[in-house]
Amino acid sequence: MVFASKAFPCTAIYRLMAAEGIGVDVAGAGELVMALAGGVDPARIVMHGNAKTTAELQMAVDAGVGLIVIDNTDDIDRLEDMVRSEQPVLIRVIPGVRPDTHEAVATGQLGSKFGLPIPAARAAIARLRHSSKLRLDGLHMHIGSQILSAEPYARAIEAIAGLGEFATYNLGGGLGVRYTYDDHPASPEDWIEVLASAARRHLPQGAQIIIEPGRTLTAPFGVTLYRVMSVKGEDPRFVAVDGGMADNMEVALYGQRFEATVAGRIGGGAPVELVGRHCESGDRLISGAVLRDPRPGDLIAVAVTGAYCYSLASNYNGAMRLPVVFCHDGASRLVVRRETHAEFLSRDVTPD
C-alpha cells in the first residue's frame, strides 16, 4: 500500500507514513522533497503526473524512486535520455470506466487527461519491452476520487487485464469517505474484497497488487476550527467565520458537502448559511448547516477536512495558510505553524 500524498502533503504526514511502513505516491517535485525530508524510503515512492518536467524526472531518478508511472510517450523519451542504469516503470492506462463521482475528479473514462487509452497503452508496452533503460514492471490505473461504490473497480480491472500479464498492478485509490450523514461509502474492507476478487479472476496469480488510498487515510481524522466573526439576517441567517475557500476549496470546486457544529453546543439548532470571509459569493462553507445558537466568538468545528483542504489552501485575500496540529490520547502537537505576513513578502524582489 502507498499513500496518495496529494491528499495531505505535509512533512509530518510523510514522517508518520514512513514510521508505519507505508510507501507514498508523489505528483511533483515538492511532494517528493517533503517525502524524502519525512524519511520515506525512495524505493517505496511512486511518482505520478501527466506533465512531469524534465527536472522532476531527473530528481526522481537521482533519488532512486522505486516506480515512475508513465503517463505519455514524452515521459519515455525523457527518461531514456537521462537514465544511466535501469529504472522500473508502470504505464498508466485509461480503462474506460466512469465512476459515479464529480466530473472534476473522475479520471477513468475515455477522454481523461491522465494516462493512455488501451490501444496507445498497448503500443507503449511494446516500445518499453525493447528499452534497455526502462524496466516495465506493470500497469497502473486510477479511476477517480470520492467514489462511494466499489463496483466500478472490478470493471476497470477487467478492462486492463487484456493488455497482458505483468509482475505488478497498481489499482490506484479513490474510495470515498462519509462527509455527511447522507453519504454511505463502501467500507475499506468491502473495497479491498472487490479488488481482490477481481484480481483473482482477471490478473495473473502471484502478481504484486498495489493500492493508493489517500482520502480514506486522512479525511476522517481532520477537523477544521473556525471562529465566528459575525451573525446577521434571518432568512437566510448568515454565520461568517474567519476562514473559508482559502482553506477549503472542495466546496467551490466540487460542491462537496460537510457537517459542522458549534464546538461548545454540539447538535441541534436551526439551518444557517455558514460562509467564509473571502470576496466571492461562492465562498459558502455549508449551505443549510444546522447550528445551535451561533454567536460571534464561538468556535465552529467542521469535520472530515483531513484531505485536500490543506493541499488546496491558498493566500486569497492575503489569508495566512493554517497551522496543523496533531492530537492523540488527549495531547496535542504543532507540526506546521501558521503562515506569517512576513512570509508574504519574503519572495519579493525589490528594485535597487
Steps between C-alpha positions, in 0.01 A plus 500: 500500500616852425343825621372737231676793661326772300219451751714653777856587391657594831846391619356378830251280311781356287695431820197322646455284190869410499479397866202276419684339209264650240642617167380820334416625156605847395380716213771761479838615624362671811331183622816302425711746703263474798483120477878472509520753783245290689721195477306302241716231339543611134450139390146525641410817310284496187522810278193609304408793278358567157748785436818409684781742428846385400628635832241301697584179318870559559433557871308172516772306320777654712308427821449136406120514485367145486241542226434775247159485337509564126210726404603577141770421247682824585572349843666209321709732278624705797576202720691316230717810456587527871498149649849352524425152636142371536181670619188296586183651351126439474268616221187687601204362308158658445263205553196679354302487825313808624420471873212684663682802638547869424619563144809685622634193684397225257812372322427152365279594206602538138608859442675526836815712500675231704658191351475323166195340339536125460619507132765763581598311815551187292741690272689641800530150647657376177746789498603456864558129456783594264647768726845438646450761774138480611370181661126461453374346824130535427192717474337777698141621504312758705134554418424800719443631849218505759350184345235355730452166321768233457337349189671721236839372612414146396408619150821702474717205603332281238561770237877523557552125538493451123828689462699197608655350810727712719678471833331808652156660481440832674122531535501857629276636773200730507270332751262759641442597862194602700497879493133529594237289670354426156823349362536122510831400341619143470716403796875459444451129569230466233713699255799274559282192453374628163855576387628162617214309342545676164876449516454128563268475199691714251864549602785249510544300818786631709499851354581781742192717566550863609223726624524877548247625756524867590172652612402193704823517702476865602160660432304349792766604749514869414295775666522870410420753772365843409410801713163667438551865407145610432140382495238689301163467328208271556406342167766403426706534817868545420768376737836633378828350618868593483582257218330357194595410147868580558519200732218285357467510122310172479165676533565747219673247272283193546194610695615272782274500806631504856348484849571753775417579860553776752788359702343582837140414407504177304192393308160655445420848379371654180633517141733790421731601218851435628708735287864596469672838506619509140389727219293241313128431528593136450696503825237300690644225714163336570160610374237394750740409780306414813659696788368566849486872579827604331648823636806714426800348674372142480722228362350306209634150436476369142565128486668272242735769366816289509533463123553763228413797723862552606619397153292760317545785748583842357582855600183646350429844649833471680384207713773337704504125444391304803712318757476123542466347845525125566289372789528159667382367836413845628833657403560746215810579297555783248654356180448793260487856631266765365637703213612855580456833323877528476502186285266673254784739424791254521502416129468856376787638296533871573655744253848626577 
